[in-house]
Amino acid sequence: MVTIIDTRAGAGDGPRLRHPEKAHRPDSDSTLAKPDWIRVKAPVSRGYFETREIVKSNNLVTVCEEAGCPNIGGCWEKKHATFMIMGGICTRACAFCNVATGKPHALDANEPASVGRAVASMGLSHVVITSVDRDDLDDGGAEHFGATIRAIRAAAPGTSVEILTPDFLRKPGALETVVAARPDVFNHNLETVPSKYLTVRPGARYFHSIRLLQRVKELDPGMFTKSGIMVGLGEERNEVLQLMDDLRTAEVDFLTIGQYLQPTKKHHAVIRYIPPDEFKSFETVAYSKGFLVVSSSPLTRSSHHAGEDFDRLKAARLARSAAA
């Protein structure tokens, strides 16, 4: 587990609480032993350190680091990284998330160009761009997303762009701004089933997120849409199956399902470690409901193997069209 003290504060700031809103919560440390199927090795490869240097030299933030992703070693070894724009401080305080919470800094106008340079430098064929929630901004950061997509197109025109956005709750026109920038894949995660929103994702609204994904298809029917959830938070199987139906009603193409891992004792506890055969069962059911691509395993994360999955999406759509 990671500490709730953030030692990566700006120069002169000194260490600060990474999750001030969680500091006074009682510990909810899970007593469950972590099973072998979700253990990963510490990153030591040359590719990992080269990727870290590119990120650092461009003064960029990655969700790989901020969220403590267990796949960081394997992804960075292959020079795959998910860039997190608009800073590393989120305005929300989700019970599952390890991204720092607090008052964000002003947007960096040079960040889109820096991301574009990094993408070109890494020679990426596919890139994922995500962000913290920026409820403090009038458009939730939508124009910054658009500027980043355009900067990547200019610096690396052969790179496909996938975005993982916040929900733009109460930000009229924000979604339209992002879709107009024409990302190749629009991802917005539901994170969990609706019965868990009050305790796991209290700042969000389940049906708003469903509607957001549905609206993307209305604006651009050809754009791939994607969403993901974590399991192990106490949800029931039937709730997961209903969530699949809700996403298919919104015509979502791609579903990811992964195991929730507790970042600190102050975060939501792991209620259950889901065995690999249950993940396989979720995958089978999801395909039967009509998703083009499904990734369901203990270590699945939204951006894991995103480039390969984008190729799978395109191939699956072509195959379905040919069979129609």
Stockholm file with secondary structure:
# STOCKHOLM 1.0

chainA/1-324         MVTIIDTRAGAGDGPRLRHPEKAHRPDSDSTLAKPDWIRVKAPVSRGYFETREIVKSNNLVTVCEEAGCPNIGGCWEKKHATFMIMGGICTRACAFCNVATGKPHALDANEPASVGRAVASMGLSHVVITSVDRDDLDDGGAEHFGATIRAIRAAAPGTSVEILTPDFLRKPGALETVVAARPDVFNHNLETVPSKYLTVRPGARYFHSIRLLQRVKELDPGMFTKSGIMVGLGEERNEVLQLMDDLRTAEVDFLTIGQYLQPTKKHHAVIRYIPPDEFKSFETVAYSKGFLVVSSSPLTRSSHHAGEDFDRLKAARLARSAAA
#=GR chainA/1-324 SS CCCSEETTCCTTTCCEESCGGGTTSCCCCCCSCCCGGGCCCCCCCHHHHHHHHHHHHTTCCBHHHHTTCTTHHHHHHTTCCEEEESCSEESCCCTTCCSEESCCCCCCTTHHHHHHHHHHHHTCSEEEEEECCCTTSTTTTHHHHHHHHHHHHHHCTTCEEEEECCCCTTCTTHHHHHHHTCCSEEECCCBSCGGGHHHHCTTSCHHHHHHHHHHHHHHCTTSEEEEEEEECSSCCHHHHHHHHHHHHHTTCCEEEEEECCCCSTTSCCCCCCCCHHHHHHHHHHHHHTTCSEEEESTTCCTTTTHHHHHHHHHHHHHHHHHHC
#=GC SS_cons         CCCSEETTCCTTTCCEESCGGGTTSCCCCCCSCCCGGGCCCCCCCHHHHHHHHHHHHTTCCBHHHHTTCTTHHHHHHTTCCEEEESCSEESCCCTTCCSEESCCCCCCTTHHHHHHHHHHHHTCSEEEEEECCCTTSTTTTHHHHHHHHHHHHHHCTTCEEEEECCCCTTCTTHHHHHHHTCCSEEECCCBSCGGGHHHHCTTSCHHHHHHHHHHHHHHCTTSEEEEEEEECSSCCHHHHHHHHHHHHHTTCCEEEEEECCCCSTTSCCCCCCCCHHHHHHHHHHHHHTTCSEEEESTTCCTTTTHHHHHHHHHHHHHHHHHHC
//
